[in-house]
Structure formats: C-alpha cells, structure tokens
Amino acid sequence: MNNNIDHKQLTDLNRRNAIKQLATFCGLAISASSLELLAASSNSANKISTNPQGFLTKTQLALVQQLGEIIIPATETPGAIAAGVHTFISRYITDCFAPQEQQQFVSGLDRIDKISKKLKHKIFIKTSTQQQISLLTDMEKAQGEFNSNDRIFFKQFKGMVMFGYYTSEIGATQELAYLAIPGNFKGDVKFNTIGKAWAL
C-alpha cells in the first residue's frame, strides 16, 4: 500500500469499495466514473447535513420555498412548505447537480426575481399571491418577459417539487394512500374504495 495516501483518499477508496460491493450484491454494474460521482455526492452530503439551505442564499431558499407552496399549496392536506420540499430541493441540487447545473438553477431563480422587479417593482416573494401566479403563468407559457429557457427551468422545478413532496412522509402518507407492508396483489380495485392514489 502506498504510504503517501492520505486519510481523505483512504476514506474515498473505502467508500467506493463499499458502494461497489453493495452494487455487486444487488446485481448492478457501476462504472469508475459513477463511483467517483457517488463518492463525491456522499462527501457533499456530509458537508451540508446541518445546513438546510446548502449553497443557496437565504433569499434564494425563501424563493424556492414560496414557489413550492404555489405549486403544491396547503389545502385539506399540508402543502410543500410543511413537507420541507424547499429543504429537499436545496440539498438535492447541492448533492446531485454538477457545478454548471447548479449555476443554471440559480440563474433560473434570479430570472424570476429580475422580471418580478421589472414588472412589479418588487422581488417575487414580496409581491401579492395574484401577482405571483400571474408571473408564473407567463413563465409556464413562455410569454411576456419570459422565454422558452425560462419555461424549461420552471418545468424542471415543478418536477423537483413533485418528487420532493410525494417522497416525503407528508406526501406519501397524507396526500397519497400508504401501506408500509403491502399484502397480496389485487389487480382490480375500485378507486372509490381507496379514495387516493397509492404511494410507491
């Protein structure tokens, strides 16, 4: 063994070996590049485990929070804020996005505030609910001050909100019907006997 390998290199090597062994046990094949990404992701997660905003500023995290609640508002069930979707998104882009993708995400958020200040003379979270919905409607349709790239960003953002919400405890157990230990398979069940879609 090379005595010049430092503790960090040894930790990364052990992590990659553990991931590879787990993958082999599960019948998966993981490339060397994938191992590097997984190891890097694990390192990143350790760094932000106590920091829910990740690399986002407080203003950006507040914007993510407000956008999530507009997409999935609280009704008879809790909304995106209660489910902590903003925290999930922040950690997701910190752990799983490449630096270029992270910058594109931040640029997408900045575009919303920039256009909001131009049209409403306030940053997005300071505008009224009606104004916020109007701005996001334009963004979704790529009309007014928004373009097709803005529409793509918003579509991706909504996907992250949906994923974060429906994989949260609140989304899976209160919005969806959840059964921790499934029973026998029933291929034809009337929806009105359940009342909700099943969580995965």
Backbone as a ProteinNet text record, in pm:
[ID]
protein_1_A
[PRIMARY]
MNNNIDHKQLTDLNRRNAIKQLATFCGLAISASSLELLAASSNSANKISTNPQGFLTKTQLALVQQLGEIIIPATETPGAIAAGVHTFISRYITDCFAPQEQQQFVSGLDRIDKISKKLKHKIFIKTSTQQQISLLTDMEKAQGEFNSNDRIFFKQFKGMVMFGYYTSEIGATQELAYLAIPGNFKGDVKFNTIGKAWAL
[TERTIARY]
84.3	0	87	50.7	126	112.8	224.5	221.1	188.6	192	164.5	15	-70.3	-215.1	-263.3	-327.8	-372.9	-507.1	-552.4	-675.7	-795.7	-806.6	-921.2	-924.4	-806.1	-800.9	-842.6	-796.3	-831.6	-980.5	-1039.3	-1184	-1262.2	-1220	-1287.8	-1275.8	-1156	-1134.8	-1225.4	-1234	-1321.6	-1467.3	-1506.1	-1644.8	-1675.7	-1583.3	-1605.3	-1612.9	-1526.9	-1529.7	-1661.7	-1709.7	-1836.9	-1951.5	-1951.1	-2056.5	-2049.7	-1927.1	-1910.5	-1958.6	-1925.6	-1969.3	-2120.3	-2180.6	-2325.9	-2390.2	-2331.4	-2383.8	-2374.9	-2260.8	-2243	-2346.2	-2370.1	-2469.3	-2608.1	-2636.4	-2768.3	-2773.9	-2662.1	-2661	-2646.9	-2580.9	-2564.8	-2419.4	-2400.1	-2265.8	-2247.7	-2144.7	-2120.4	-1984.3	-1979.2	-1854.2	-1767.7	-1641.1	-1549	-1595.5	-1644.1	-1690.1	-1811.8	-1900.5	-2017.2	-1976.9	-1874.2	-1824.3	-1771.2	-1700.7	-1648.6	-1761.3	-1868.1	-1981.2	-2051	-2069	-2133.7	-2050.7	-1919.9	-1832.7	-1836.3	-1832.7	-1838.1	-1970	-2077.7	-2210.2	-2216.4	-2156.5	-2157.4	-2079.4	-1964.9	-1887.1	-1966.9	-2033.8	-2110.9	-2223.6	-2288.6	-2399	-2351.3	-2230.6	-2178.3	-2153.4	-2110.9	-2078.6	-2201	-2317.5	-2434	-2540.3	-2504.8	-2605.2	-2672.6	-2603.3	-2662.7	-2698.3	-2693.2	-2720	-2826.2	-2955.3	-3064.4	-3063.9	-2998.5	-3001.8	-2893.1	-2800.6	-2697.7	-2618.5	-2597.6	-2520.3	-2608.3	-2740	-2831	-2822.4	-2845.8	-2856.6	-2992	-3008.7	-3137.4	-3249.4	-3219.3	-3319.6	-3360.4	-3262.9	-3292.4	-3371.2	-3336	-3409	-3552.5	-3572.1	-3708	-3789.3	-3724.9	-3793.9	-3832.3	-3741.1	-3770.9	-3889	-3889.4	-3997.6	-4132	-4135.2	-4259.8	-4308.2	-4216.6	-4254	-4313.4	-4252.9	-4303.8	-4444.9	-4471.8	-4604.8	-4710.5	-4672.2	-4766.5	-4800.9	-4700.5	-4721.4	-4803.4	-4770.9	-4848.8	-4886.9	-4998.6	-5040.6	-5104.7	-5110.1	-5179.9	-5330.2	-5398.8	-5544.4	-5597.8	-5672.5	-5710.6	-5592.8	-5488.3	-5363.6	-5250.8	-5142	-5030.7	-4969.2	-4912.6	-4850.7	-4700.9	-4635.9	-4493.1	-4406.9	-4444.5	-4364.2	-4364.8	-4482.1	-4492.8	-4413.5	-4405.1	-4331.7	-4181.5	-4138.2	-3995.5	-3938.3	-4021.9	-3977	-3862.1	-3865.1	-3758.1	-3623.2	-3624.5	-3501	-3453.2	-3548.2	-3513.2	-3448.2	-3510.1	-3458	-3318.4	-3299.5	-3168.9	-3061.3	-3091.7	-2993.2	-2974.4	-3082.3	-3075.1	-2982	-2999	-2913.8	-2771.4	-2754.1	-2620	-2547.9	-2618.2	-2557.8	-2545.3	-2646.6	-2660.3	-2636.4	-2634.6	-2613.2	-2465.3	-2421.6	-2286.8	-2280.8	-2161	-2149.5	-2221.7	-2214.1	-2281.7	-2433	-2485.3	-2629	-2673.2	-2588.5	-2619.4	-2631.4	-2538.4	-2541.1	-2663.9	-2702.7	-2823.1	-2947.2	-2949.8	-3061.9	-3070.3	-2957.8	-2953.9	-2991.9	-2946	-2980.7	-3130.5	-3192.6	-3337.5	-3411.6	-3364.5	-3424.8	-3405.2	-3283.8	-3253.9	-3341.2	-3371.9	-3458	-3596.6	-3647.9	-3780.8	-3781	-3680.8	-3674.1	-3647.5	-3563	-3530.6	-3655	-3733.1	-3853.2	-3960.9	-3967.7	-4063.2	-4033.5	-3906.3	-3869	-3896.8	-3878.9	-3903.4	-4051.6	-4135.4	-4278.7	-4357.2	-4317.4	-4393.9	-4319.4	-4193.9	-4110.7	-4079.4	-4086	-4053.7	-3997.5	-3918.5	-3878	-4001	-3992.7	-4109.3	-4182.1	-4109.9	-4177	-4242.9	-4213.5	-4274.2	-4400.5	-4429.5	-4549	-4670.1	-4787.9	-4910.3	-4922.2	-5006.2	-5028.4	-5078.2	-5168.4	-5222.2	-5112.1	-5023.5	-4912.9	-4816.3	-4792.5	-4702.8	-4757.7	-4885.9	-4948.3	-4945.5	-4967	-4962.3	-4823.7	-4720	-4583	-4549.6	-4589.5	-4558.3	-4639	-4759.6	-4839.1	-4769.7	-4717.6	-4642	-4515.8	-4450.9	-4328	-4357.9	-4466.4	-4504.4	-4538.7	-4590.9	-4630.4	-4522.4	-4410.3	-4301.6	-4352.9	-4429.2	-4484.2	-4445.7	-4470.6	-4431.4	-4279.5	-4226.4	-4082.2	-4009.5	-4084.3	-4023	-4004.4	-3898	-3868.7	-3875.5	-3839.6	-3850.8	-3756.9	-3641.3	-3550	-3610.2	-3680.8	-3748.8	-3856.2	-3927.7	-4032	-3971	-3856.4	-3787.7	-3745.3	-3690.7	-3649.8	-3768.8	-3880.8	-3997.3	-4053.7	-4049.4	-4095.3	-4007.9	-3877.6	-3786.4	-3807.9	-3829.8	-3851.9	-3978.3	-4084.2	-4208.4	-4186.2	-4106.1	-4075.3	-4006	-3912.2	-3843.4	-3937.9	-4029.6	-4127.9	-4215.5	-4263.5	-4349.5	-4273.8	-4151.2	-4070.7	-4044.6	-4004.4	-3976.2	-4098.4	-4214.1	-4336.2	-4386.7	-4395.2	-4456.2	-4363	-4235.9	-4146.7	-4124.9	-4188.8	-4181.7	-4282.9	-4267.5	-4362.5	-4502.9	-4512	-4642.9	-4708.3	-4633.1	-4689.1	-4729.9	-4647.5	-4672.5	-4783.7	-4800.5	-4896.8	-5025.6	-5022.6	-5142.5	-5206.3	-5123.9	-5177.6	-5207.8	-5121.3	-5140	-5182.2	-5230.6	-5259.2	-5131.4	-5093.4	-4964.6	-4984.5	-4919.9	-4921.7	-4777.3	-4722.4	-4579.9	-4544.7	-4632.5	-4607.5	-4723.2	-4707.6	-4818.4	-4860.8	-4989.5	-5040.6	-5041.2	-5141.2	-5147.7	-5184.1	-5148.2	-5172.8	-5319.4	-5377.6	-5514.4	-5510.4	-5537.1	-5521.7	-5636.9	-5750.3	-5867.4	-5937.4	-5902.2	-5960.7	-6030.3	-6154.6	-6227.2	-6167.4	-6146	-6080.4	-6157.7	-6291.6	-6370.1	-6359.5	-6303.4	-6281.8	-6154.9	-6067.6	-5941.4	-5948.7	-5992.7	-6007.4	-5881.9	-5769.7	-5641.8	-5559.8	-5462.3	-5364.4	-5267.8	-5212.2	-5118.3	-4979.6	-4912.4	-4771.9	-4690.3	-4575.6	-4488.6	-4412.6
-120.1	0	124	221.6	345.4	424.1	447.8	520.2	667.2	716.1	856.9	886.3	782.9	803.6	863.3	981	1047.9	990.9	1040.2	988.7	1008.7	1126.7	1155	1057.7	1032.7	939	799.2	759.4	627.5	617.5	725.5	727.7	714.5	790.4	783.5	644.2	583.1	448.9	348.9	358.6	269.2	289	413.5	442.4	380.8	396.5	339	187.1	127.3	-18.7	-64.9	9.6	-26.2	-16.2	89.9	108.7	-3.5	-36.6	-141.6	-275.9	-305.9	-432	-438.1	-325.6	-320.3	-338.9	-275.1	-287.7	-431.2	-497.7	-637.4	-726.1	-698.6	-774.6	-759.8	-640.2	-613	-648.9	-698.9	-737.9	-620.5	-512.8	-394	-380	-310.2	-277.7	-127.7	-81.3	61.9	94.5	190.9	229.6	308.8	324.3	401.3	546.2	603	741.9	756	656.1	660.3	650.2	568.6	558.2	690.7	762.6	893.4	989.7	987.1	1075.7	1041.3	911.9	869.9	907	890.2	926	1075.4	1152.4	1298	1341.9	1277.7	1311.2	1282.7	1171.7	1137.2	1238.5	1282.6	1385.4	1511.9	1552.4	1675.6	1668.5	1552.5	1537.7	1553.5	1499.7	1513.2	1659.2	1737.1	1876.6	1960.4	1927.4	2013.2	1949.6	1841.7	1770.4	1858	1961.8	2051.3	2186.5	2196.9	2325	2306.8	2328.5	2300.4	2387.8	2503.8	2589.3	2553.6	2461.5	2421.7	2541.5	2551.9	2664.7	2783.8	2770.5	2880.1	2988.9	3113.2	3221.4	3210.6	3283.7	3281.2	3332.9	3434.2	3489	3386.5	3314.4	3212.2	3097.6	3056.8	2948.8	2990.6	3116.7	3167.4	3166.4	3197	3194.1	3051.1	2955.5	2814.4	2769.7	2812.6	2777.2	2829.7	2956.2	3016.2	2955.2	2928.9	2866	2727.3	2651.9	2518.9	2522.4	2622	2630.2	2673.3	2750.8	2787.2	2664	2581.7	2461.6	2357.9	2336.1	2244.5	2319.1	2391	2468.8	2380	2432.5	2362.5	2372.3	2259	2255.6	2176.9	2069.6	1982.5	1896.3	1894.8	1827.9	1930.9	1907.7	2003.2	2024.3	2142.7	2175.8	2152	2211.2	2188.7	2238.8	2351.7	2404.9	2308.6	2260.7	2168.4	2040.2	1999.2	1877.2	1900.6	2027	2057.5	2043	2066.9	2048.5	2143.2	2264.6	2361.3	2311.1	2246.5	2189.5	2073.7	1989	1877.2	1927.3	2027.8	2078.6	2136.9	2212.9	2272.8	2166.4	2063.8	1957.3	1873.6	1856	1777.6	1842.8	1973.5	2039.9	2056.2	2061.5	2069.8	1936.2	1827.5	1693.9	1636.1	1659	1582.6	1661	1793	1872.8	1901.6	1897.3	1942.5	2094.4	2150.7	2296	2378.6	2335.9	2409.2	2403.8	2289	2275	2357.4	2363.3	2445.8	2592.6	2637.3	2776.2	2804.2	2708.7	2725.1	2735.4	2658.1	2663.7	2800.9	2848.3	2980.3	3089.3	3075.6	3173.7	3174.9	3056.8	3048.4	3120.9	3104.7	3177.1	3327.9	3365.5	3508.4	3571.7	3494.4	3545.8	3581.5	3498.6	3524.2	3655.1	3674.4	3798.2	3919.9	3901	4012.8	4060.8	3968.8	4006.1	4058.1	4000.3	4049.8	4195.1	4226.3	4364.8	4459.6	4408.6	4492.6	4522.8	4421.9	4438.1	4481.2	4431.7	4457.3	4547.5	4578.2	4667.4	4608.6	4476.1	4405.6	4268.9	4212.3	4073.6	3984.5	3864.7	3777.7	3755.3	3722.7	3687.8	3807.6	3928.2	4048.3	4090.2	4023.4	4057.3	3982.4	4020.9	3954.9	3815.8	3733.7	3598.2	3602.8	3696	3708.7	3745.6	3835	3873.8	3757.6	3681.8	3566.2	3463	3434.1	3336.9	3388.4	3517.9	3577.2	3562.3	3589.9	3577.9	3433.7	3340.4	3200.2	3145.2	3197.9	3158.6	3201.7	3324.3	3372.6	3289.7	3253.1	3173.8	3036.4	2975.9	2843.7	2846.6	2958.4	2970.9	3036.8	3076.1	3144.2	3267.1	3347	3467.9	3590.7	3708.1	3831.7	3842.8	3862.4	3876.8	3742.4	3634.9	3502.7	3434.8	3354.2	3284.1	3132.7	3060.1	2914.1	2851.8	2912.1	2860.2	2874.1	2983.4	3002.2	2895.2	2864.1	2760.4	2625.1	2593	2466.9	2461.2	2571.9	2577	2552.8	2617.6	2605	2463	2401.1	2263	2170.5	2189.1	2108.8	2134.5	2261.1	2295.8	2228.1	2230.3	2165.2	2015.6	1955.8	1814.5	1785.7	1872.2	1854.1	1871.4	1968.6	1989.8	1865.7	1812.9	1694.2	1575	1557	1445	1459.4	1579.8	1603.5	1586.1	1631.6	1624.6	1480.9	1410.9	1277.4	1168.9	1202.4	1108.3	1149.6	1258.1	1298.2	1217.3	1217.9	1145.4	1203.3	1336.3	1400.9	1364.4	1378.6	1349.9	1205.4	1114.8	971.3	918.9	979.1	922.8	1003.5	1133.8	1216.4	1251.5	1279.8	1310.6	1182	1083	953.4	850.5	737.1	625.6	544	513.9	447.8	320.5	214.4	88.7	40.6	47.4	17.9	-124.6	-219.9	-360.4	-408.8	-404.8	-443.8	-588.3	-613.8	-750.1	-816.7	-898.8	-970.3	-875.7	-914.7	-831.6	-835.7	-716.7	-705.6	-621	-686.3	-618.5	-529.4	-540.3	-461.5	-413.5	-289.2	-230.7	-100.8	-84.5	38.1	155	265.1	381.1	434.1	431.6	489.7	410.4	289.7	214.6	259.6	331.9	382	532.7	602	747	825	756.5	822.1	731.3	790.4	708.7	652.2	534.9	474.1	534.3	554.2	592.1	470.2	494.2	381.9	333.2
0	0	0	-78.4	-87.6	41.8	111.1	238	221.1	96.4	70.1	58.3	60.4	52.3	184	175.7	297.6	343.4	458.5	519.1	427.8	361.5	274	157.6	95.6	-16.2	28.7	148.3	200.4	227.7	281.3	308.2	178.8	74.8	-55.1	-115.6	-100.4	-153.8	-83.7	48.6	123.8	85.5	60.4	22	-113.7	-208.6	-341.5	-335	-253	-237.6	-178.6	-79.6	-16.4	-115.8	-196	-296.9	-400.5	-442.8	-543.1	-489.8	-363.7	-303	-291.5	-253	-242.6	-379.5	-480.7	-616.5	-665.8	-636.6	-677	-609.5	-481	-406.2	-467.2	-518.9	-578.6	-726.2	-781.8	-921.7	-1016.3	-970.9	-1053.8	-1096.5	-1207.9	-1254.8	-1248.7	-1179.2	-1165.4	-1223.7	-1314	-1376.9	-1280.1	-1315.6	-1231.3	-1218	-1329	-1323.9	-1233.7	-1235.2	-1148	-1001.9	-974.5	-838.4	-789.4	-877.3	-840.1	-805.8	-887.4	-862.9	-732.8	-706.4	-582.4	-460.7	-471.2	-359.5	-335	-443.5	-430.8	-371	-413.9	-361	-212.4	-170.5	-29.2	51.6	-1.8	67.2	82.6	-25.3	-24	77.1	85.7	179.6	322.8	351.5	486.5	521.9	423.4	449	480.1	423.2	441.7	529.8	599.8	677.8	782.3	827.3	926.5	866.7	735.4	670.2	564	597.5	503.7	379.3	382.9	264.5	164.2	201.4	107.1	59.4	-71.2	-123.5	-160.7	-146.5	-177.6	-70.9	-111.5	-14.8	55.4	164.1	234.9	145.3	63.9	-28	-132.4	-187	-287.6	-226.6	-105.1	-39.6	-10.4	28.7	52.6	-75.6	-188	-317.1	-353.2	-333.5	-359	-272.9	-148.2	-56.6	-106.1	-148.3	-194.4	-325.2	-415.5	-542.8	-518	-426.6	-395.8	-340.2	-254.4	-193.5	-294.2	-394.4	-500.4	-584.3	-611	-691.9	-615.9	-487.9	-403.3	-275.4	-279.4	-161.5	-55.6	65	172.5	147.7	151.7	138.4	257.6	232.6	343.5	388	306.4	343	340.9	414.7	417.9	280.1	259.1	132	130.4	30.7	8.5	122.8	183.2	293.3	410.9	448.3	561.2	536.3	410.3	375.6	364.5	377.1	368.6	229.7	128.5	-10.1	-44.3	7.5	-21.9	29.2	147	200.7	114.5	72.2	-15.1	-144.8	-208.1	-335.6	-317	-210	-185.4	-169.5	-94.2	-73.5	-199.1	-273.1	-396.6	-498.1	-518.4	-617.7	-566.2	-434.5	-378	-391.8	-367.5	-370.5	-510.7	-593.5	-718.1	-846.1	-840.4	-960.7	-980.2	-1105.6	-1140	-1123.4	-1105.7	-1087.1	-1193.5	-1319.2	-1426.5	-1408.1	-1368.1	-1345.2	-1225.1	-1123.2	-1006.8	-1047.3	-1130.6	-1174.9	-1260.5	-1342.8	-1424.4	-1335.7	-1228.3	-1135.4	-1069.2	-1020.5	-956.6	-1056.7	-1179.8	-1283.6	-1309.9	-1304.5	-1321.9	-1211.5	-1087.6	-975.5	-991.3	-1031.3	-1048.2	-1156.1	-1259.9	-1366.8	-1313.5	-1224.1	-1168.2	-1090.9	-1006.7	-929.1	-1018.3	-1120.4	-1209.8	-1283.5	-1335.8	-1410.2	-1315.3	-1195.8	-1097.7	-1061.2	-1041.7	-1007.5	-1124.1	-1246.5	-1363.8	-1381.4	-1361.1	-1387.4	-1263.5	-1146.1	-1023.3	-925.1	-958.1	-876.4	-738.8	-727.1	-603.9	-640.2	-547.5	-569.6	-556.3	-608.6	-621.5	-490	-383	-257.3	-190	-237.9	-180.5	-255.4	-366.8	-444.2	-388.5	-435.1	-388.7	-450.5	-391.4	-443.2	-586.9	-615.9	-751.9	-850.6	-810.1	-898	-918.9	-814.4	-825.2	-922.8	-911.4	-1001.7	-1145.2	-1162.3	-1296	-1357.8	-1278.6	-1328.4	-1365.9	-1281.3	-1308.5	-1425.8	-1443.7	-1560.7	-1688.5	-1688.6	-1804.7	-1826.3	-1716.2	-1726	-1784.5	-1740.6	-1789	-1937.3	-1984.1	-2124	-2209.3	-2145.8	-2216.9	-2290.7	-2218.6	-2279.6	-2198.1	-2254.3	-2187.5	-2182	-2063.1	-2045.2	-2039.8	-2032.3	-2018.1	-2153.8	-2163.9	-2289.2	-2271.1	-2375.9	-2371.8	-2269	-2246.5	-2144.4	-2005.1	-1982.9	-1854.5	-1835.4	-1941.2	-1934.6	-1901.1	-1961.4	-1933.2	-1786.8	-1736.7	-1596.1	-1503.7	-1532.6	-1446.3	-1449.7	-1567	-1578.9	-1494	-1500.4	-1420.4	-1271.6	-1237.2	-1097.2	-1044.2	-1122.9	-1080.2	-1060.7	-1146.1	-1131	-999.1	-959.6	-832.4	-714.8	-726	-620	-603.8	-714.6	-710	-651.2	-695.9	-647.4	-497.2	-455.2	-314.3	-227	-277	-197.1	-182.2	-292.5	-288.8	-237.2	-215.1	-147.8	-2.8	41.2	181.4	262.2	392.9	478.7	464.8	460.4	446.8	314.1	205.7	74	57.3	110.3	91.8	181.5	299.9	394.6	408.2	374.3	388.5	254.5	154.1	20.9	-55.5	-37.7	-101.6	3.4	-42.6	47.2	61.4	184.2	208.3	288.6	245.3	318	328.1	449.1	467.1	429.1	460.7	427.9	341.8	209.4	120.9	142.2	119.8	129.7	-5.6	-29.8	-157.3	-271.1	-392.4	-510.3	-549.6	-570.6	-619.4	-746.3	-857.5	-985.6	-1024.8	-958.5	-996.8	-870.4	-829.6	-709	-747.9	-709.1	-739.3	-662.4	-735.9	-675.8	-555.4	-561.5	-452.4	-322.4	-330.3	-206	-135	-208	-150.8	-132.4	-239.2	-232.4	-264.7	-275.5	-306.4	-394.8	-464.4	-535.2	-431.8	-460.9	-367.4	-379.9	-267.4	-267.5	-306.3	-369.9	-408.7	-287.9
[MASK]
++++++++++++++++++++++++++++++++++++++++++++++++++++++++++++++++++++++++++++++++++++++++++++++++++++++++++++++++++++++++++++++++++++++++++++++++++++++++++++++++++++++++++++++++++++++++++++++++++++++++

